[in-house]
Amino acid sequence: MSRFDFVLREVFRSVCRHGLMTVASVSTSAAALTVLGFVYVGALAVNQLSARVLDKFEAAAFTSKSVTANQLLRLRSEIQSMPEVKSVTVVTRDEAWERQKRNYSHIPYLSKMKNPLTDEIWVRVKQPEQIEIVAKRLRSLPGIESVSVPSGVLDRAIRVARLIRTVGIVMCVALMGATSLITSNSIRLSVFARRREIRIMQLVGATDGFIKMPFILEGALHGLLGAAVACILLGFGLNQTFAAVRQTAPFLQLPVSSLSLTNVYLGLVVVGAGVGASASAVSVGRFLRA
Amino acid sequence: MLAVFVANPMVKLENVSVTYPNGVQALKDVSVDIGAGEFVFIVGPTGSGKTTLLKLLYREETPTSGRVYVDGVDVGSLKRREVSELRRRVGVVFQDFRLLPDRTAFENVAFALHVTGTPRRMVRQRVMDVLARTGLAGREHSFPHELSGGEQQRVSIARALVRNPMLLLADEPTGNLDPNTSWEIMQLLEEIGAGGTTVLVATHDREMVDRMRRRVLSLSNGRIVGDVVQGRYSGEPV
C-alpha cells in the first residue's frame, strides 16, 4: 500500500510542478478526442441512416392461386422460423385486390373484374446481404409461385453503406493514432524533465515497472482529463447541431439516441485514458532502455 | 608484487576488457580480486579506466570480454530485473553528489527506500539512523542548496548506505571538496568499511591515499600497473 501511496504522491508532484505542460498535454489530447468524438458520432449517424435505408428492402413472395388460407398461415410460420428472417407481413389476395381497387379507383371497370391477384408474403431479413439466400429458400417452398428481390439497388446500397463504415473506421483509427502521438510526446517531455530522478531511481535499484508506474498514471490522467473536456465540447456541439437540424430539417429523424451518446462519452474516456497510459508506457520504456 | 590473492572475493574480475563503441579501450585484460570488508583505493590519471571499473560493478557497463563477479554473481549476464536486485546491494557515491535539488536531505535518502518498495513505517527510522551515522543529525529538513559540499556528500553517502549495501563504490567522492572536508568524508568511508562493508574509492587525491595506507590498485591506460596491500599513490608500498 505504501508503494502505491508513494506513486500517487509522485504523480501529484509531477502534475503540479509541470502545470503548464500538463495543461498543454491535456488540451491537445482534448482537441484530438473532440474531433474523434465528432467523427465517430457522424459515422454512427450516417451508418444508422444507411442501416435504416437497407432495412426497408424486402423480398416479396407470391403464392399460387390454389393456396388456401390454412396453407398460407403455415407458410407464414415456416418463413418466420427461418434464422435470417426478421419479420413477415402477409397480404391476402383479397386485401391486395381491395388496395389495388382503391389505388386505381379512376379505372371503373376494375370493380367489375374478378380478383386476378395472389397472396403476397413480404419478408424482411436481419442482414441485407442475406436477402438472396432467403429468396432462394422461398422459391423452393411449395405453394410459392414467384419471388421478387430488389437486387440491383440493394447491392449498390450495401456497397455504399460498407464504404461509409470503412471510411469512419479509418478516420477513427487515424485520430486515435494522432491522440497517442500527442500524449506520448508530452509524456516524453515530462520524462525528460525528470531524467535526474529516473537515473537516481535506476541507480538505487528501482525496478523498471516501478519507475514507469507514475508516468503511466500521469499519461492516463492526461487522457482522462482530455476526454472529460472533449465530452463537454462534444455534448455542447452536438446539442447545437441537433437544434439546428430540428429547426431546418424537422423531417430528418436524428438516429443518434441519448443512450448511444452515453456510450460515446464512456468510449472517449476509456480511449483517452488507455491511449494516454500506453503512449507513456512506450515512451518511458524507450527512455529506460536508452 | 602485482597481485593480491583473496579467498572469498566480494569483487572478482577475470581478464576483463571494455571497449566503447567509439573504439576507445577503457580496460585491457584486467584481473583482480577484492575480499569482503576490504577498503581499496583505485588510483590513476584521468582516462585510466577507474570509472569504467566501478561502472562494471553496478552494471552501468558490461565487459566486452572477460567476467565480472560481485559476491559470486556474474553481473555481466544479469537480466534487467536482476540488475535492480544488484543495485539494492551496491551503494554508489559520485563526485557531483547527484542529489535531487527539490527534496530535503531526509527525502533524498528516503527516496532510495521508497522507490524500492520499503514500507513507509520502516522508512523514517532507517533514514534517521543513517543520517545520524553520517553526521547529519539535525540537518534532515535542509535542501541540498542549503548544505555545504561536505554535507551534500554525506547525504549522498547516507543514500548509498541506507539499504545496508555489501559493497560501496565511490567515484572521486572528494573531487569537489576542500582538503579538510575531504579528510572528514574519507574518515566516514573508512568507518563504513570498518563496519564490514567492502569499500572501493576511485580517487586522484595523492595526499589522501598516502595518508590512509590502504590497499592501492593503480591503473594506467586501462591496465593494472600496481596492486599493493598497504600502499602509496605512487604504487609503492609504505
Interface residues (C-beta under 8 A of the other chain):
Chain A: S2 R3 D5 F6 R17 R196 E197 R199 I200 M201 Q202 L203 V204 G205 A206 T207 D208 F210 I211
Chain B: Y58 R80 R81 S84 E85 L86 R87 R88 R89 V92 R98 L100 D102 F111 A112 H114 V115 T116 G117 T118 P119 R120 R121 R159 R163
